[in-house]
Amino acid sequence: NLHLKNDKMEVTNLQSDFADGIKLLRLVEIISDENLGKYNKKPVSKFQKIENLNIPLKFINSFLHEVGIRNSYSAENILEENLTLILGMTWSLILRYNVSQISEGDKTAKEGLLLWAKTKIAEVSNGKVDVNNFHHSWQDGIAFNCLIQAYRPDLTDYKKLTASNKVDNLNRAFDIAETAIGIPKLLDASDMVSMRPDEKSVMTYVSFFWKAFAANTRKRLAGERITSVVQREQAYEDMQTQYAEGAKALIAWLEGKTELFSAKPECNSQAEIEVV
């Protein structure tokens, strides 16, 4: 929905909302920045819906095969509302376009994301808050608040939170992330506390923090590079000005000396010249 909202589309039922192929096709186009071609914008018959679905599914199956995943998804899977396969397909998209972009050394995307979160949280908490997985480590909400504090210390302070107030801590982090950083609420605080948190859901949610903060880092670095270029150009202009002024002064001095040496001597004899 975060990606589809610009098209004024929304998925309210994952099991049935992809049935005509339009939302799935637009979702794939938006997150991949690819144009998948023409499609039927008002599909009525089953044949038209299958035609629409086959366009994004061909794209999805293609990149799955490229990375060695043998799973293939068909239009029938979606029309039959096979929730397990639809969830698998959705996770494949998330993994490809949200999580797989994360890089930390030679780690896998999952390992890299965990290492990044673990490092940032340890920096804020001086090692007091430890993160080792994408389920129980996040259950009391402290880790989420630490992650926010790592980049936006003005928004929260994990030291003021109590680990036993899990739901409050989680909701605090989720609310701040949504209102101040623009990260949608993908998790439910009550579900996080009442059962073992879903690893893929937590991983996906944390990846939004990585993307948001990595984007800020890139903007900052770009700004620093622009400032450096401007300063270099300004120094070059100053040097040109100094050179021009120096050259002008040198020409004036040379002209003065030329005039001096060109003037006829006022002495009447060699003896007078020698005395001078």
C-alpha positions in Angstrom: 0.0 0.0 0.0 2.9 2.3 0.6 3.9 2.0 -3.0 0.3 1.9 -4.4 -1.0 5.0 -2.7 0.4 7.3 -5.3 -1.9 5.5 -7.8 -4.8 5.8 -5.4 -4.9 2.1 -5.0 -5.1 0.0 -1.8 -4.9 -3.7 -1.0 -7.3 -4.5 1.8 -7.5 -8.3 1.2 -4.3 -9.9 0.0 -6.1 -13.1 -0.9 -8.5 -11.5 -3.4 -7.4 -8.0 -4.4 -4.8 -9.1 -6.9 -7.4 -11.2 -8.8 -7.8 -8.8 -11.9 -4.0 -8.3 -12.1 -4.1 -4.5 -12.1 -2.8 -3.9 -8.6 -0.2 -6.6 -8.8 1.0 -5.2 -12.2 1.2 -1.7 -10.9 2.9 -2.8 -7.7 5.6 -4.6 -9.7 6.1 -1.6 -12.0 6.4 0.9 -9.2 8.9 -1.1 -7.0 11.0 -2.3 -10.0 10.8 1.0 -11.9 10.0 -1.0 -15.0 7.3 -0.6 -17.6 5.6 -3.9 -18.1 3.6 -2.8 -21.2 0.0 -2.7 -22.1 -2.7 -4.4 -20.0 -6.5 -4.4 -19.8 -7.5 -1.6 -17.5 -11.1 -2.8 -17.1 -10.9 -6.6 -17.1 -14.2 -8.4 -16.9 -13.8 -11.9 -18.1 -11.5 -14.6 -16.5 -9.5 -14.6 -19.7 -8.7 -10.8 -19.4 -7.8 -11.2 -15.8 -5.4 -14.1 -16.6 -3.8 -12.0 -19.4 -3.2 -9.1 -16.9 -1.8 -11.5 -14.2 0.5 -13.2 -16.6 2.4 -9.9 -17.3 3.7 -9.3 -13.7 4.0 -13.0 -13.0 6.3 -13.5 -15.9 8.5 -10.8 -14.5 8.4 -12.2 -11.0 9.1 -15.8 -12.1 12.0 -14.5 -14.3 13.9 -12.9 -11.4 13.2 -15.9 -9.2 14.8 -18.2 -11.7 17.7 -15.8 -12.1 18.6 -16.3 -8.4 18.1 -20.1 -8.5 14.6 -20.2 -6.9 12.6 -22.9 -8.7 9.2 -21.7 -7.5 6.9 -20.4 -10.1 3.6 -18.6 -9.6 0.6 -18.8 -12.0 -2.5 -16.7 -12.6 -4.5 -19.7 -11.4 -2.8 -19.5 -8.0 -4.1 -16.0 -7.6 -7.6 -16.5 -9.1 -8.0 -19.5 -6.8 -7.1 -17.3 -3.9 -4.3 -19.6 -2.7 -3.2 -17.5 0.2 0.0 -19.5 0.9 1.3 -19.0 -2.6 0.2 -15.3 -2.7 2.1 -14.7 0.6 5.1 -16.4 -0.9 4.9 -14.3 -4.0 4.6 -11.1 -1.9 7.6 -12.1 0.2 9.6 -12.7 -2.9 8.9 -9.1 -4.0 9.8 -7.7 -0.6 13.0 -9.8 -0.5 14.0 -8.7 -4.0 13.2 -5.0 -3.8 13.4 -4.1 -0.1 15.7 -6.5 1.7 18.2 -7.7 -0.9 19.5 -4.1 -1.5 21.0 -4.2 2.0 24.8 -4.8 2.0 27.1 -5.3 4.9 30.4 -6.8 3.7 30.0 -10.3 2.4 26.9 -11.0 4.5 23.6 -12.2 3.0 20.8 -9.6 3.0 19.3 -11.0 6.2 22.7 -11.2 8.0 23.6 -7.8 6.7 20.4 -6.2 8.0 20.8 -7.9 11.4 24.4 -6.8 11.6 23.5 -3.2 10.8 20.7 -3.1 13.3 22.8 -4.8 16.0 25.6 -2.3 15.4 23.5 0.8 15.6 21.6 -0.4 18.6 24.8 -1.3 20.4 26.2 2.2 19.7 23.2 3.9 21.3 22.9 1.6 24.3 26.7 1.0 24.9 26.0 -2.7 24.4 23.3 -2.9 27.0 20.6 -3.8 24.4 21.5 -6.8 22.4 19.8 -7.9 19.1 20.5 -11.5 17.9 17.4 -12.3 15.7 14.3 -10.9 14.0 11.8 -12.1 16.6 12.3 -12.1 20.4 15.0 -9.5 20.3 12.4 -6.9 19.2 9.5 -8.0 21.3 9.7 -5.5 24.2 10.0 -2.5 21.8 13.3 -1.3 23.3 15.3 -2.2 20.2 13.0 -0.3 17.8 13.4 2.8 20.0 17.1 2.4 20.1 17.2 2.2 16.3 15.2 5.4 16.0 17.4 7.1 18.5 20.6 6.1 16.6 19.6 8.5 13.8 17.1 10.8 15.4 18.0 11.2 19.1 15.5 14.1 19.3 12.6 11.7 18.9 13.0 9.1 21.7 15.2 8.0 24.6 15.3 4.3 25.2 16.6 4.9 28.8 13.2 6.3 29.8 11.4 3.1 28.8 10.6 0.1 30.9 11.1 -3.3 29.3 8.0 -4.7 31.0 5.8 -2.1 29.2 6.1 -3.9 25.9 3.0 -2.8 24.1 3.6 0.9 25.1 7.2 0.7 23.9 6.2 -0.9 20.6 3.4 1.6 19.9 5.7 4.5 20.8 8.3 3.3 18.2 5.6 2.5 15.6 3.9 5.9 16.0 7.2 7.9 15.9 8.4 5.9 12.8 5.1 6.6 11.0 4.7 10.3 11.8 8.3 11.5 11.9 10.1 9.2 9.5 7.3 8.0 7.2 7.6 4.3 7.9 4.2 2.6 7.8 2.9 0.5 10.7 3.5 -3.0 9.4 3.4 -4.6 12.8 0.8 -4.9 15.5 2.1 -4.3 19.1 -0.4 -6.8 20.6 0.5 -9.5 18.2 4.2 -8.9 18.8 3.7 -9.4 22.5 1.2 -12.2 22.6 3.0 -14.6 20.3 6.4 -15.2 18.7 6.9 -12.3 16.3 6.9 -13.3 12.7 10.5 -13.1 11.5 9.8 -12.1 7.9 7.4 -9.3 9.1 10.0 -7.9 11.6 12.7 -8.2 9.0 10.6 -6.3 6.4 9.8 -3.6 8.9 13.4 -3.1 10.0 14.4 -2.9 6.3 12.3 0.2 6.0 14.4 1.8 8.7 17.6 0.9 6.8 16.2 2.4 3.6 15.1 5.6 5.4 18.3 6.1 7.2 20.5 5.0 4.3 18.7 7.5 2.1 19.5 10.3 4.7 23.1 9.2 4.7 23.3 9.3 0.9 21.7 12.8 0.9 24.2 14.0 3.5 27.2 12.6 1.6 25.8 14.1 -1.6 25.5 17.5 0.2 29.1 17.2 1.4 30.3 16.5 -2.1 28.4 19.4 -3.5 29.8 21.7 -0.8 33.3 20.4 -1.5 32.9 21.2 -5.3 31.5 24.7 -4.5 34.4 25.4 -2.2 36.9 24.1 -4.8 35.3 26.3 -7.5 35.3 29.3 -5.2 39.0 28.8 -4.4 39.7 28.5 -8.1 37.9 31.8 -8.8 39.8 33.5 -5.9 43.1 32.2 -7.4 42.1 33.6 -10.8 41.3 37.0 -9.3 44.6 37.1 -7.4 46.4 36.1 -10.6 44.7 38.8 -12.6 45.4 41.4 -10.0 49.0 40.3 -9.7 49.4 40.3 -13.5 47.9 43.8 -13.7 50.3 45.1 -11.0 53.3 43.5 -12.7 52.3 45.1 -16.1 52.0 48.5 -14.4 55.4 48.0 -12.8 57.0 46.9 -16.1 55.5 49.9 -17.9 56.9 52.2 -15.3 60.3 50.7 -15.5 60.2 50.8 -19.3 59.4 54.4 -19.3 62.2 55.1 -16.8 64.8 53.3 -18.8 63.6 54.7 -22.1 64.0 58.3 -20.9 67.1 60.3 -22.1 69.7 60.8 -19.4 70.1 64.3 -18.1 73.8 64.1 -17.6 76.1 66.0 -20.0 79.2 63.9 -19.8 80.5 60.4 -19.1 82.0 61.7 -15.9 78.7 63.0 -14.7 77.1 59.6 -15.5 79.7 57.8 -13.5 79.2 60.2 -10.5 75.5 59.5 -10.6 
